[in-house]
């Protein structure tokens, strides 16, 4: 890792992690941590890269959803109102029932 510099820092979903590391794997061998991260991302990503990016785009249009929260929602794909409320509890934000239902509608329509 010596001599490496961080060129970009942003929140990415598991599907994008999988895509990035798969492309790097084609160029050469991955390190131990990268292999483990790739295995985890492949195993736990619920949506394809394209669907993930589309869903993140729709979610960040909502005024109460940050990019980091949109990525978390895409990675977890909540199916119930309780799951959405728990995810947002981490940011200490309470959503109205209408907002939760709107989120679930967007997520389930993809």
Steps between C-alpha positions, in 0.01 A plus 500: 500500500795735519504758227125483450296811535129553539368665185131481572289442807128432481233267628438200272251216512599135513414450133748773407765351729448171321532667159815697592679202655399265217653742249818525709516122521514483119802732502693300758483306820311653791642521849352298785276784626380578150410134437304485824324828418410369154364174644290693752369747240402223258332298773307787660408736218128469439477693174700527181731797450262664253194460723696621802611819324147562373350453846761721667422771245130483580555495876735800516238710323297480822584792734526278808741239354875565491728319257644287780151403615396420142798265467410334829140454385618348171736261677239387753186518280251532788162339450305626801429835661678384815819424308498847341443663840790303650734601219415869546529471877875473452504860375267596786232605252135420535304470179128540469292198401442664161876537442563138597226379267642718220844344549360147503303579184811617317705203619236241420435642150849415385 
